[in-house]
Every structure is written in structure tokens, then in C-alpha cells.
């Protein structure tokens, strides 16, 4: 039975899961969720995710929500298929994957997601971007990227000299961020830039990025 993913290709969180599906060359069914119509707030969807958010994964009788939890599950279940994204045979490397996955979730994501929302998402919903919010989070993101620059000066990827879940989880939001006027925050840091160009050129993400067209004219 193929994995069933409820979500939208434009969504960063859906994109995160789709990327790991392609990294693992998995069979899956994408079930579109009509967000403008409020389908994610209807009882049928809330039975799958009581928080009313996408994506939701159904794998047989198991239902999961929260994209990072889903990618971790897929990485573990299919650890012997495709790229080893969790380094399951090396305790030290596996621990570093967890460290940098948390760094993305707790430090990188809050700042970059606020910028992307204000610049790209708010106008779609008829809201005026709040430049004060953007500026405050650009400052936060710059500090995170300084840490990344230092780290990536000694390792090719965040957890070590291997591509992992820690890198993959950065892809969707950075993809959209690079469409904003502040892409220089990445480009002016040579090791971060090289890392971004590397991970964003992987065939698995290139397939996903084709449908991530928010902000394109």
C-alpha cells in the first residue's frame, strides 16, 4: 500500500515530506487539501490532525502529523533505502543529525518562516507585510547563519561530511527565502552559499521545487 500524504505542493511543510519521499524513491499518493475553502478545518480532516494543519501522512493504520516527525519516521522506516539521512549505523553521527535538526527547528525556522510569511504569504491573503517583523527576524536569521557559516567552514554539511535530515529540513523555507530581496544573507556567506547550492541541486528537491511557485510572477 502506497503512503498517502494530505497536503499541498506549495506548502513548505508538505515540501519537506515530499523531498524525503523522492530521496527514498517511494511510492506515494498526494491528496490535495483545499486550504482556501477551509477543508483543513472540517471534521474529516480534524480527525486526522486535531490542529488542522498540513501535511498528514497515512501509512496503513498509522496517521502522523507534523512534518519533521513525518520525515524522521520515513527516514527510520526506510533507512536502508536511498540516502541514509539519519546515520543509523554511527551513534556519533546520528547524534549530530539530531543536534542540527533541532537547530533548524528551534533557531533557523522561527526567523526564516516569519520573513517568508510576511513577504510572500501575507499579500496573498490581502495583508500588508509588517516590515518591522521582517527586520527583526532578518537580524535573528543573520545570527543563525553566522553560526552555520562557522560550522560549514569545517564540514560539508551541517551534521558532518554527509547529507542528512538536518540539511533536508532546511530546503523548503530557504527555497522561498531566496526569492526575497534578502537572499544576500545566504549569498554573502561563502560556506552557507555553497551548502545551499549543493543541497538545493539534489534531484529529489528539484522535483519538489518545480511545484513550489509561490512568489513567482
N, CA and C of each residue as an Amber inpcrd file, in Angstrom:
protein
   651
   0.8460000  -1.1950000   0.0000000   0.0000000   0.0000000   0.0000000
   0.8850000   1.2490000   0.0000000   0.6210000   2.1700000  -0.9240000
   1.4080000   3.3820000  -1.0310000   1.1200000   4.3160000   0.1370000
   2.1060000   5.0790000   0.5100000   1.9140000   6.1140000   1.5140000
   0.9500000   7.1630000   0.9780000   0.1250000   7.7140000   1.8580000
  -0.8430000   8.7280000   1.4510000  -0.5300000  10.0080000   2.2130000
  -0.2580000  11.0850000   1.4700000   0.0880000  12.3600000   2.0790000
  -0.9710000  13.3990000   1.7470000  -1.5610000  13.9620000   2.7910000
  -2.5370000  15.0430000   2.6330000  -1.8030000  16.3690000   2.7650000
  -1.8240000  17.1780000   1.7060000  -1.1190000  18.4470000   1.7710000
  -1.1940000  19.1900000   0.4600000  -0.3190000  20.1850000   0.2990000
  -0.2500000  20.9840000  -0.9170000   1.2030000  21.1490000  -1.3320000
   1.5200000  20.9940000  -2.6060000   2.8970000  21.1230000  -3.0580000
   3.5110000  22.4970000  -2.7640000   2.6870000  23.5590000  -2.7040000
   3.1980000  24.8970000  -2.4020000   3.6890000  25.0210000  -0.9630000
   3.1470000  24.1900000  -0.0990000   3.4130000  24.2790000   1.3350000
   4.8360000  23.8690000   1.6740000   5.4880000  24.6520000   2.5370000
   6.8450000  24.3150000   2.9600000   6.8750000  22.9890000   3.7080000
   5.9080000  22.7770000   4.5870000   5.9100000  21.5450000   5.3820000
   5.6100000  20.3290000   4.5180000   4.6870000  20.4860000   3.5630000
   4.4350000  19.4000000   2.6190000   5.6770000  19.1370000   1.7790000
   6.3410000  20.2110000   1.3610000   7.5510000  20.0710000   0.5610000
   8.6430000  19.3070000   1.2710000   8.7310000  19.5130000   2.5740000
   9.7280000  18.7940000   3.3770000   9.5040000  17.2870000   3.2750000
   8.2420000  16.8780000   3.3800000   7.9230000  15.4510000   3.3270000
   8.0850000  14.9100000   1.9040000   7.6300000  15.6750000   0.9240000
   7.7800000  15.2240000  -0.4560000   9.2500000  15.0240000  -0.8200000
  10.1120000  15.8610000  -0.2630000  11.5340000  15.7340000  -0.5670000
  12.0860000  14.3990000  -0.0850000  11.7290000  14.0170000   1.1170000
  12.2470000  12.7390000   1.6100000  11.6130000  11.5680000   0.8590000
  10.3840000  11.7030000   0.4230000   9.7820000  10.6590000  -0.4030000
  10.6210000  10.4390000  -1.6590000  11.0190000  11.5410000  -2.3030000
  11.8030000  11.4220000  -3.5300000  13.2220000  10.9390000  -3.2380000
  13.8010000  11.3610000  -2.1080000  15.1270000  10.8620000  -1.7410000
  15.1090000   9.3420000  -1.5910000  13.9980000   8.8220000  -1.1030000
  13.8670000   7.3870000  -0.8740000  13.2090000   6.6590000  -2.0490000
  12.8340000   7.4050000  -3.0970000  12.1770000   6.8160000  -4.2800000
  10.9570000   5.9860000  -3.8830000  10.1010000   6.5840000  -3.0380000
   8.9470000   5.8690000  -2.5120000   7.7070000   6.0960000  -3.3720000
   6.8440000   5.1060000  -3.3780000   5.5270000   5.2650000  -3.9860000
   4.6190000   5.9660000  -2.9790000   3.9070000   6.9780000  -3.4390000
   3.0080000   7.6850000  -2.5390000   1.8720000   8.3210000  -3.3310000
   0.8150000   8.6310000  -2.6050000  -0.3240000   9.3440000  -3.1800000
  -0.4330000  10.6910000  -2.4830000  -0.4500000  11.7650000  -3.2600000
  -0.6380000  13.0990000  -2.7010000  -2.1110000  13.4680000  -2.8010000
  -2.7230000  13.7060000  -1.6570000  -4.1360000  14.0800000  -1.5940000
  -4.2060000  15.5790000  -1.3400000  -4.5990000  16.3800000  -2.3400000
  -4.6270000  17.8330000  -2.1490000  -5.6490000  18.2400000  -1.0840000
  -5.2660000  19.2150000  -0.2640000  -6.1580000  19.7670000   0.7530000
  -6.4910000  21.2000000   0.3360000  -7.7690000  21.5020000   0.2110000
  -8.2070000  22.8230000  -0.2410000  -8.1890000  23.7880000   0.9400000
  -7.0510000  24.4350000   1.1420000  -6.9190000  25.3610000   2.2630000
  -7.8110000  26.5960000   2.1320000  -7.8860000  27.2440000   0.9530000
  -8.7580000  28.4210000   0.8450000 -10.2230000  28.1290000   1.1890000
 -10.6530000  26.8980000   0.9060000 -12.0360000  26.5170000   1.2150000
 -12.1900000  26.0470000   2.6600000 -11.0900000  26.0090000   3.3910000
 -11.1600000  25.6140000   4.7940000 -11.3070000  24.1290000   5.0170000
 -10.8880000  23.3170000   4.0350000 -11.0240000  21.8720000   4.1720000
 -10.2680000  21.3280000   5.3800000  -9.1570000  21.9950000   5.7310000
  -8.3370000  21.5380000   6.8650000  -9.0060000  21.8110000   8.2130000
 -10.1000000  22.5540000   8.1980000 -10.8250000  22.8440000   9.4420000
 -12.1090000  22.0220000   9.5670000 -12.3340000  21.1560000   8.6020000
 -13.5410000  20.3370000   8.6120000 -13.3240000  19.0620000   9.4490000
 -14.4220000  18.4860000   9.9820000 -14.2970000  17.3170000  10.8670000
 -13.4950000  16.1630000  10.2770000 -13.6550000  15.9050000   8.9860000
 -12.9620000  14.7690000   8.3720000 -11.4430000  14.9500000   8.4540000
 -10.9900000  16.1810000   8.2390000  -9.5440000  16.4220000   8.3180000
  -9.0870000  16.5190000   9.7630000  -9.8710000  17.1540000  10.6060000
  -9.5010000  17.2920000  12.0140000  -9.3970000  15.9360000  12.7110000
 -10.0790000  14.9360000  12.1780000  -9.9490000  13.5870000  12.7240000
  -8.5500000  13.0300000  12.4630000  -7.8780000  13.5710000  11.4380000
  -6.5170000  13.1260000  11.1250000  -5.4880000  13.9860000  11.8660000
  -5.7570000  15.2750000  11.9490000  -4.8750000  16.1960000  12.6820000
  -5.7460000  17.1990000  13.4310000  -5.8720000  17.0600000  14.7320000
  -6.7590000  17.9390000  15.5030000  -6.3220000  19.3950000  15.5060000
  -5.0880000  19.6720000  15.0590000  -4.6190000  21.0470000  14.9980000
  -4.9740000  21.7140000  13.6660000  -5.5130000  20.9300000  12.7310000
  -5.9610000  21.4930000  11.4700000  -4.8410000  22.0160000  10.5920000
  -3.7370000  21.2980000  10.5450000  -2.5850000  21.7280000   9.7570000
  -2.1430000  20.6130000   8.8170000  -1.5690000  21.0130000   7.7020000
  -0.9660000  20.0640000   6.7760000   0.5460000  20.0600000   6.9970000
   1.1770000  18.9290000   6.6190000   0.6590000  17.7260000   5.9970000
   0.2610000  16.6740000   7.0340000  -0.4420000  15.6720000   6.5290000
  -0.7820000  14.4870000   7.3200000  -0.3790000  13.2680000   6.5090000
   0.3060000  12.3470000   7.1500000   0.7140000  11.1030000   6.4900000
  -0.1300000   9.9500000   7.0060000  -0.6290000   9.1330000   6.0870000
  -1.3030000   7.8870000   6.4370000  -0.4780000   6.7360000   5.8750000
  -0.0410000   5.8610000   6.7680000   0.7270000   4.6770000   6.3940000
   0.0150000   3.4810000   7.0090000  -0.8880000   2.8860000   6.2280000
  -1.7140000   1.8160000   6.7710000  -2.6080000   2.3540000   7.8720000
  -2.5140000   1.7630000   9.0550000  -3.3640000   2.2120000  10.1600000
  -2.6890000   3.2800000  11.0200000  -1.5360000   3.7740000  10.5730000
  -0.8230000   4.8190000  11.3030000  -1.0580000   6.1730000  10.6450000
  -1.4470000   7.1570000  11.4490000  -1.6390000   8.5200000  10.9670000
  -0.6960000   9.4380000  11.7310000   0.0980000  10.2250000  10.9950000
   1.0550000  11.1390000  11.6000000   0.8490000  12.5480000  11.0840000
   1.0720000  13.5320000  11.9710000   1.1380000  14.9220000  11.5250000
   2.4170000  15.5340000  12.0880000   2.6910000  16.7670000  11.6840000
   3.9470000  17.4790000  11.9560000   5.0410000  16.9600000  11.0150000
   5.4790000  17.8560000  10.1310000   6.3420000  17.4300000   9.0270000
   7.6720000  16.8530000   9.4850000   8.2740000  17.4080000  10.5200000
   9.5620000  16.8690000  10.9630000   9.4010000  15.4830000  11.5780000
   8.3000000  15.2690000  12.2680000   8.0240000  13.9390000  12.8020000
   7.8340000  12.9400000  11.6560000   7.1810000  13.3920000  10.5970000
   6.9530000  12.5200000   9.4490000   8.2810000  12.1910000   8.7530000
   9.1240000  13.2120000   8.5460000  10.3930000  12.9310000   7.8690000
  11.2700000  12.0090000   8.7140000  11.2340000  12.1760000  10.0280000
  12.0140000  11.2850000  10.8980000  11.5030000   9.8530000  10.8170000
  10.1860000   9.7090000  10.7640000   9.5850000   8.3720000  10.6480000
   9.9780000   7.7210000   9.3240000   9.8710000   8.4690000   8.2590000
  10.2080000   7.9250000   6.9360000  11.6940000   7.5800000   6.8690000
  12.5360000   8.4480000   7.4160000  13.9730000   8.1880000   7.4050000
  14.3210000   6.9150000   8.1620000  13.6170000   6.6680000   9.2510000
  13.8720000   5.4670000  10.0510000  13.2790000   4.2240000   9.3860000
  12.0470000   4.3160000   8.9320000  11.3940000   3.1370000   8.3470000
  12.1030000   2.6740000   7.0840000  12.5720000   3.6320000   6.2970000
  13.2260000   3.3010000   5.0280000  14.7180000   3.6200000   5.0880000
  15.3360000   3.3510000   6.2360000  16.7430000   3.7150000   6.4430000
  17.6890000   2.9830000   5.5010000  17.2860000   1.8390000   4.9980000
  18.1570000   1.0860000   4.1000000  17.8500000   1.3510000   2.6300000
  16.9770000   2.3290000   2.3760000  16.6050000   2.6860000   1.0110000
  17.1020000   4.0920000   0.7000000  17.8130000   4.2630000  -0.4010000
  18.2840000   5.5920000  -0.7780000  19.3140000   6.1330000   0.2010000
  19.3960000   7.4630000   0.2800000  20.3790000   8.1090000   1.1450000
  20.0750000   7.8050000   2.6150000  21.1400000   7.5430000   3.3740000
  20.9960000   7.3250000   4.8170000  20.9390000   8.6980000   5.4810000
  19.7560000   9.1530000   5.7950000  19.5510000  10.5110000   6.2930000
  19.6400000  10.6240000   7.8100000  19.7890000   9.5020000   8.5030000
  19.8530000   9.5280000   9.9660000  21.1200000   8.8860000  10.5100000
  21.9630000   8.3500000   9.6430000  23.2460000   7.7420000  10.0270000
  23.0440000   6.6700000  11.0960000  22.1580000   5.7360000  10.8050000
  21.7140000   4.7820000  11.8140000  22.8000000   3.8020000  12.2510000
  23.8800000   3.7120000  11.4980000  24.9540000   2.8020000  11.8810000
  26.1000000   3.4850000  12.6300000  25.9540000   4.7690000  12.9090000
  27.0210000   5.5100000  13.5780000  26.3980000   6.3840000  14.6620000
  26.5920000   6.0260000  15.9110000  25.9360000   6.7020000  17.0280000
  26.3100000   8.1780000  17.0940000  27.5830000   8.4910000  16.9160000
  28.0300000   9.8780000  16.9760000  27.4110000  10.7060000  15.8630000
  27.4550000  10.1800000  14.6390000  26.8940000  10.9120000  13.5120000
  25.3880000  11.0590000  13.6590000  24.7190000  10.0230000  14.1380000
  23.2740000  10.0910000  14.3520000  22.9250000  11.1680000  15.3770000
  23.7510000  11.2910000  16.4190000  23.5190000  12.3150000  17.4350000
  23.6700000  13.7100000  16.8440000  24.6530000  13.8920000  15.9690000
  24.8570000  15.1960000  15.3450000  23.7210000  15.5460000  14.3880000
  23.1710000  14.5500000  13.7340000  21.9840000  14.7990000  12.9000000
  20.8530000  15.3450000  13.7650000  20.6490000  14.7570000  14.9250000
  19.5920000  15.2270000  15.8270000  19.8710000  16.6500000  16.3140000
  21.1400000  16.9350000  16.6340000  21.5020000  18.2730000  17.1050000
  21.1580000  19.3340000  16.0670000  21.5700000  19.0960000  14.8360000
  21.3670000  20.1190000  13.8070000  19.9390000  20.1340000  13.2720000
  19.2270000  19.0370000  13.4280000  17.7900000  19.0480000  13.1320000
  17.0690000  19.9440000  14.1350000  17.4750000  19.8640000  15.4020000
  16.8980000  20.7440000  16.4230000  17.2900000  22.1980000  16.1800000
  18.5130000  22.4250000  15.7250000  18.9470000  23.7910000  15.4250000
  18.0610000  24.4100000  14.3440000  17.7370000  23.6180000  13.3520000
  16.8250000  24.1120000  12.2960000  15.4660000  24.4520000  12.8690000
  14.9270000  23.5510000  13.6630000  13.5790000  23.7240000  14.2040000
  13.4880000  24.8940000  15.1770000  14.4840000  25.0170000  16.0600000
  14.3960000  25.9730000  17.1580000  15.0100000  27.3380000  16.8590000
  15.9360000  27.4080000  15.9280000  16.6470000  28.6590000  15.6730000
  16.4400000  29.1990000  14.2600000  16.6260000  28.3450000  13.2710000
  16.5200000  28.7740000  11.8750000  15.0660000  29.0020000  11.4660000
  14.2230000  28.0260000  11.7260000  12.8530000  28.0820000  11.2300000
  12.0390000  29.2630000  11.7610000  12.0700000  29.5740000  13.0560000
  11.2410000  30.6910000  13.5390000  11.5460000  32.0080000  12.8250000
  12.8190000  32.2590000  12.5470000  13.1820000  33.5120000  11.8940000
  12.8280000  33.5090000  10.4130000  13.2380000  32.4640000   9.7020000
  13.0270000  32.4690000   8.2510000  11.5460000  32.3370000   7.8950000
  10.7870000  31.5890000   8.6910000   9.3660000  31.4140000   8.3940000
   8.6150000  32.7240000   8.5700000   9.0090000  33.5450000   9.5470000
   8.3530000  34.8410000   9.7500000   8.6070000  35.7670000   8.5670000
   9.8240000  35.7350000   8.0430000  10.1620000  36.5710000   6.8900000
   9.3820000  36.1380000   5.6600000   9.3780000  34.8380000   5.4030000
   8.6720000  34.3100000   4.2310000   7.1830000  34.5940000   4.3410000
   6.6260000  34.4300000   5.5260000   5.1960000  34.7080000   5.6920000
   4.8920000  36.1640000   5.3830000   5.6280000  37.0630000   5.9790000
   5.3390000  38.4800000   5.7800000   5.5260000  38.9110000   4.3310000
   6.5730000  38.4230000   3.6980000   6.8790000  38.9000000   2.3460000
   6.0650000  38.2050000   1.2560000   5.8600000  36.9020000   1.3900000
   5.2260000  36.1430000   0.3110000   3.7930000  35.7170000   0.6090000
   3.5130000  35.3540000   1.8500000   2.1920000  34.7980000   2.1620000
   1.1800000  35.8830000   2.5040000   1.5560000  36.8490000   3.3280000
   0.6140000  37.8790000   3.7660000  -0.0810000  38.5820000   2.5940000
   0.6380000  38.9770000   1.5380000  -0.0470000  39.6420000   0.4170000
  -1.1030000  38.7740000  -0.2680000  -0.8750000  37.4630000  -0.2740000
  -1.8560000  36.5580000  -0.8880000  -3.1890000  36.6520000  -0.1780000
  -3.1400000  36.8930000   1.1250000  -4.3520000  36.9850000   1.9350000
  -4.7950000  38.4320000   2.1490000  -4.2740000  39.3350000   1.3230000
  -4.7010000  40.7210000   1.3910000  -4.1420000  41.5020000   2.5640000
  -3.0910000  40.9880000   3.1970000  -2.4830000  41.6750000   4.3370000
  -1.2410000  42.4420000   3.8950000  -0.9700000  43.5200000   4.5770000
   0.2260000  44.3100000   4.2970000   1.3980000  43.7500000   5.0910000
   2.4900000  43.4340000   4.4340000   3.6570000  42.9170000   5.1650000
   4.1110000  43.8920000   6.2440000   4.4680000  43.3430000   7.3820000
   4.9390000  44.1390000   8.5040000   6.4630000  44.1960000   8.4450000
   6.9830000  45.3300000   7.9860000   8.4220000  45.4360000   7.7920000
   9.1850000  45.3480000   9.1090000   8.5660000  45.7830000  10.1900000
   9.2380000  45.6900000  11.4910000   9.4740000  44.2320000  11.8710000
   8.4940000  43.3850000  11.5820000   8.6400000  41.9570000  11.8530000
   9.7310000  41.3630000  10.9590000   9.7310000  41.7720000   9.7090000
  10.7590000  41.2830000   8.7780000  12.1460000  41.6820000   9.2630000
  12.3000000  42.9400000   9.6180000  13.6190000  43.4360000  10.0290000
  14.1190000  42.7170000  11.2830000  13.2220000  42.5320000  12.2470000
  13.6210000  41.8610000  13.4900000  14.0720000  40.4340000  13.2210000
  13.3810000  39.7610000  12.3070000  13.7290000  38.3660000  12.0230000
  14.9040000  38.2370000  11.0700000  15.1460000  39.2560000  10.2530000
  16.3710000  39.2520000   9.4480000  17.5900000  39.3170000  10.3620000
  17.4830000  40.0870000  11.4160000  18.5840000  40.1730000  12.3770000
  18.8110000  38.8180000  13.0590000  17.7160000  38.1630000  13.4360000
  17.8330000  36.8430000  14.0670000  18.4160000  35.8300000  13.0970000
  17.9240000  35.8590000  11.8610000  18.3980000  34.8920000  10.8680000
  19.8760000  35.0930000  10.5760000  20.3150000  36.3350000  10.5140000
  21.7250000  36.6090000  10.2530000  22.6130000  35.9720000  11.3160000
  22.1880000  36.0410000  12.5630000  22.9740000  35.4390000  13.6490000
  23.0180000  33.9190000  13.5120000  21.8940000  33.3200000  13.1140000
  21.8770000  31.8700000  12.8970000  22.8130000  31.4990000  11.7490000
  22.7470000  32.2700000  10.6830000  23.5870000  31.9610000   9.5220000
  25.0650000  32.1810000   9.8170000  25.3810000  33.0620000  10.7480000
  26.7720000  33.2050000  11.1750000  27.2610000  31.9040000  11.8380000
  26.3860000  31.3170000  12.6360000  26.7270000  30.0280000  13.2630000
  26.8960000  28.9570000  12.1870000  25.9920000  28.9490000  11.2130000
  26.0810000  27.9730000  10.1320000  27.3670000  28.1660000   9.3330000
  27.7150000  29.4250000   9.0670000  28.9320000  29.7010000   8.2980000
  30.1570000  29.1340000   9.0040000  30.2090000  29.3190000  10.3050000
  31.3330000  28.7780000  11.0710000  31.3380000  27.2540000  11.0250000
  30.1710000  26.6660000  11.1840000  30.0790000  25.2100000  11.1540000
  30.4750000  24.6570000   9.7850000  29.9590000  25.2710000   8.7400000
  30.1770000  24.7620000   7.3890000  31.5710000  25.0790000   6.8510000
  32.3350000  25.8340000   7.6000000  33.7290000  26.0520000   7.2200000
  34.5870000  24.8270000   7.5160000  34.0530000  23.9200000   8.3400000
  34.8140000  22.7270000   8.6990000  34.1410000  21.4190000   8.2990000
  32.8630000  21.4810000   7.9190000  32.1470000  20.2860000   7.4440000
  31.3610000  20.6530000   6.1930000  31.1700000  19.6910000   5.3230000
  30.4590000  19.9690000   4.0730000  28.9750000  20.1950000   4.3090000
  28.4240000  19.4430000   5.2540000  27.0130000  19.5830000   5.6040000
  26.9150000  19.8630000   7.0990000  25.7270000  20.1240000   7.5780000
  25.6030000  20.5860000   8.9600000  26.0180000  19.5370000   9.9950000
  25.6330000  18.3040000   9.7900000  25.9510000  17.2660000  10.7790000
  27.3180000  16.6340000  10.5470000  27.9280000  16.8970000   9.4110000
  29.2240000  16.2980000   9.0950000  29.4470000  16.3310000   7.5910000
  30.2930000  15.4660000   7.0990000  30.5830000  15.4190000   5.6640000
  29.6270000  14.4740000   4.9420000  28.3740000  14.5370000   5.3180000
  27.3270000  13.6930000   4.7200000  26.0010000  14.4630000   4.7600000
  25.2370000  14.2920000   3.7120000  23.9030000  14.9020000   3.6320000
  22.9590000  14.1390000   4.5530000  22.1490000  14.8800000   5.3150000
  21.2740000  14.2210000   6.2790000  19.9440000  14.9470000   6.4030000
  19.1220000  14.4090000   7.2800000  17.8290000  15.0190000   7.5700000
  17.9900000  16.4580000   8.0540000  19.0840000  16.7450000   8.7290000
  19.3300000  18.1040000   9.2140000  19.3850000  19.0960000   8.0570000
  19.9910000  18.7040000   6.9520000  20.0580000  19.5750000   5.7780000
  18.7190000  19.6170000   5.0570000  18.1350000  18.4610000   4.8780000
  16.8760000  18.3550000   4.1370000  15.7900000  19.2580000   4.7160000
  15.7030000  19.3240000   6.0350000  14.6320000  20.0990000   6.6530000
  14.7350000  21.5910000   6.3770000  15.8910000  22.0600000   5.9510000
  16.0650000  23.4820000   5.6350000  15.5380000  23.8530000   4.2450000
  15.3270000  22.8790000   3.4050000  15.1420000  23.1660000   1.9900000
  13.9310000  24.0390000   1.6430000  12.7140000  23.6940000   2.0790000
  11.5610000  24.4490000   1.5720000  11.5630000  25.9410000   1.9320000
  11.8250000  26.2580000   3.1860000  11.7950000  27.6770000   3.5580000
  12.9410000  28.4540000   2.9250000  14.1260000  27.8390000   2.8110000
  15.2310000  28.5460000   2.1730000  14.9390000  28.7680000   0.7030000
  14.2730000  27.8120000   0.0710000  13.8640000  27.9640000  -1.3280000
  13.0380000  29.2300000  -1.5060000  12.0700000  29.4350000  -0.6510000
  11.2420000  30.6430000  -0.7530000  12.0130000  31.8910000  -0.3360000
  12.8380000  31.7650000   0.6940000  13.6130000  32.9150000   1.1490000
  14.4960000  33.4560000   0.0320000  15.0300000  32.5780000  -0.7820000
  15.9150000  33.0140000  -1.8610000  15.1860000  33.7810000  -2.9520000
  13.8570000  33.8470000  -2.8790000  13.0600000  34.6570000  -3.8060000
  12.8150000  36.0610000  -3.2460000  13.2540000  36.3070000  -2.0220000
  13.0200000  37.5950000  -1.3810000  14.1920000  38.5390000  -1.6530000
  14.0290000  39.8210000  -1.3170000  15.1270000  40.7800000  -1.5220000
  16.3200000  40.5600000  -0.5920000  16.2030000  39.6060000   0.3270000
  17.2580000  39.4370000   1.3350000  18.0650000  38.1590000   1.1380000
  18.0350000  37.6150000  -0.0680000  18.7860000  36.4000000  -0.3670000
  20.2860000  36.5920000  -0.1450000  20.7200000  37.8420000  -0.1040000
  22.1400000  38.1120000   0.1230000  22.6170000  37.5820000   1.4670000
  21.7050000  37.4080000   2.4360000  22.1100000  36.8470000   3.7180000
  22.7350000  35.4610000   3.5380000  22.2470000  34.7280000   2.5610000
  22.8380000  33.4320000   2.2230000  24.0540000  33.6230000   1.3160000
  23.8780000  34.4270000   0.2790000  24.9100000  34.5330000  -0.7560000
  26.1970000  35.1820000  -0.2700000  26.1170000  36.0310000   0.7490000
  27.3230000  36.7210000   1.2080000  28.1530000  35.8870000   2.1860000
  27.6330000  34.7240000   2.5490000  28.3810000  33.8000000   3.4080000
  28.8220000  32.6210000   2.5490000  30.0830000  32.5680000   2.1720000
  30.5270000  31.6150000   1.1340000  30.2520000  30.1550000   1.4510000
  30.4280000  29.7420000   2.6940000  30.1930000  28.3410000   3.0220000
  28.7010000  28.0220000   3.0640000  27.9040000  28.9650000   3.5470000
  26.4470000  28.7700000   3.5350000  25.9490000  28.7350000   2.1000000
  26.4590000  29.6160000   1.2670000  26.0520000  29.6500000  -0.1410000
  26.3810000  28.3310000  -0.8350000  27.5970000  27.8390000  -0.6260000
  27.9990000  26.5770000  -1.2630000  27.1230000  25.4280000  -0.7750000
  26.8340000  25.4250000   0.5230000  25.9510000  24.3980000   1.0970000
  24.5690000  24.4750000   0.4720000  24.0230000  25.6830000   0.3630000
  22.6900000  25.8400000  -0.2070000  22.6630000  25.3920000  -1.6660000
  23.6380000  25.7880000  -2.4230000  23.6690000  25.4000000  -3.8340000
  23.7740000  23.8940000  -3.9760000  24.4850000  23.2620000  -3.0680000
  24.6330000  21.8080000  -3.0830000  23.3000000  21.1300000  -2.7760000
  22.7080000  21.4410000  -1.6380000  21.5140000  20.6910000  -1.2310000
  20.3040000  21.0050000  -2.1080000  20.2280000  22.2360000  -2.6130000
  19.0660000  22.5940000  -3.4380000  19.1550000  22.0380000  -4.8480000
  20.3340000  21.5470000  -5.2190000  20.5050000  20.9700000  -6.5630000
  20.3000000  19.4570000  -6.5800000  20.0130000  18.8700000  -5.4230000
  19.7650000  17.4320000  -5.3960000  18.5060000  17.1130000  -6.2040000
  18.5160000  16.0540000  -6.9960000  17.3640000  15.7300000  -7.8420000
  16.0560000  15.6140000  -7.0770000  16.0970000  15.0740000  -5.8720000
  14.8590000  14.9120000  -5.0920000  14.2050000  16.2530000  -4.8240000
  14.9990000  17.2410000  -4.4120000  14.3910000  18.5430000  -4.1190000
  14.0320000  19.2950000  -5.3830000  14.7910000  19.1310000  -6.4340000
  14.4610000  19.8230000  -7.6810000  13.0720000  19.4210000  -8.1730000
  12.6940000  18.1570000  -7.9490000  11.3460000  17.7210000  -8.3140000
  10.2950000  18.4650000  -7.4980000  10.5780000  18.6350000  -6.2100000
   9.6330000  19.3040000  -5.3230000   9.5700000  20.7920000  -5.6330000
  10.7150000  21.3920000  -5.8870000  10.7860000  22.8380000  -6.1050000
  10.0030000  23.2750000  -7.3370000   9.8410000  22.3760000  -8.3010000
   9.0950000  22.7250000  -9.5110000   7.6740000  23.1800000  -9.1870000
   7.1050000  22.6330000  -8.1210000   5.7260000  22.9810000  -7.7540000
   5.6580000  24.0530000  -6.6720000   6.8090000  24.4580000  -6.1350000
   6.8250000  25.4760000  -5.0870000   6.9770000  26.8360000  -5.7500000
   5.8970000  27.3530000  -6.3020000   5.9390000  28.5260000  -7.1620000
   5.4070000  29.7900000  -6.4890000   5.1040000  29.7340000  -5.2070000
   4.6160000  30.9290000  -4.5300000   5.6490000  32.0460000  -4.6440000
   5.1740000  33.2220000  -5.0300000   6.0630000  34.3570000  -5.1660000
   6.6290000  34.5300000  -6.5570000   6.3710000  33.5810000  -7.4530000
   6.8410000  33.7280000  -8.8220000   5.8350000  34.5410000  -9.6160000
   6.3450000  35.3240000 -10.5190000   5.4960000  36.1760000 -11.3650000
   5.5310000  35.6890000 -12.7980000
